[in-house]
Amino acid sequence: MRGIREGARTERLSGFARRLLWEALFPIRRHIMAAGALLFVAGTVALVLNERLPFPSPGESILLDPTDWSMLFHRNSPLPLRPDKSAEYRSAMRTPGPSVGGSSFVQPPLAILLYRAHTGDTMSGIATKLGMDIDTISSMNRVEGRGVHNVTVGELLKIPSQNGITLAIAADFDAQCRTYGVSPEDILAANSLSRADVSPGMRLFFPGVQHTGYARSLAVGVGVSLPIRGWESSPYGWRADPFTGQRSHHSGVDIAAPEGSPIRSATDGVVIAAGYDGMLGNYVEVRAQLGYSYVYGHMSAIKAHGGARVATGSLLGLVGHTGYATGPHLHFEVRLNGVPQNPRNYLPGIR
């Protein structure tokens, strides 16, 4: 009987302990469930990012494009292309350098990864994901921003290990370095080159430098706006002449729109021509910076005059079909030092 009483007592104590535990956990059960859900979401996001981020996981190899970037590196460079924790690299980083504010800095060499573009990728999106300046990503893949809006699925994009831009070396390399506020030694170190390897016209990586003014606007894709709401009726390049059917080169892009639709300036600048041309009909040409000018043709009416300063969005004229045209549309040209360029490399998008 005594054993039975002790067993019942033990059972009561066990039940009492379970009730105490439940009452203690009951108020925080939601917090525990929320924490579990958060851990699940975090794990899922980490797996997704591991697939999407262009930088490799530890142990994965770095892809380099030797046909395009071999000139940037010394074949016998004493440092690895990718800054790592090797003894050689740590030793080089301990080498005394120019002191500023009581500290020293040695410019690490540039490393380049290749990232294969996915559906929905954009230059700005990739830069944001990596915490880099879009100017850097654009400069590495789109010279002077040409085509910065266009990213092709499967395209291999160059991703540098540090912010900066590529520039063509000027005749006076040292003066160019002073202009951009970076030392020649840092540029040579970043590109793993010596002075003997550098020649005018070679494109080198300038670490820490970014474009300014209109050059930056073009590089990041905001230098040229759509001049009109419409749809592309004839692209830039070779085509069959709309009147003769013969093969001819189209120096701009035709954007169809209803007669009388407003045509607005695609950029800031100065009107350097406003009049009539046998091919362009009523047209306006606006000169911007860095040798760029923009031509608007086939207008039904001109709303700007020569010498006028215009801003992006200023009214220049109305859509028409004057000159060599088959119907109402805007003939839009981008010229660099007088030479027509493909407008699709500058415009943010045409339907």
Order of alpha helices (4+ residues) and beta strands (2+ residues): alpha-alpha-alpha-alpha-beta-beta-beta-alpha-alpha-beta-beta-alpha-alpha-beta-alpha-beta-beta-beta-beta-beta-beta-beta-beta-beta-beta-beta-beta
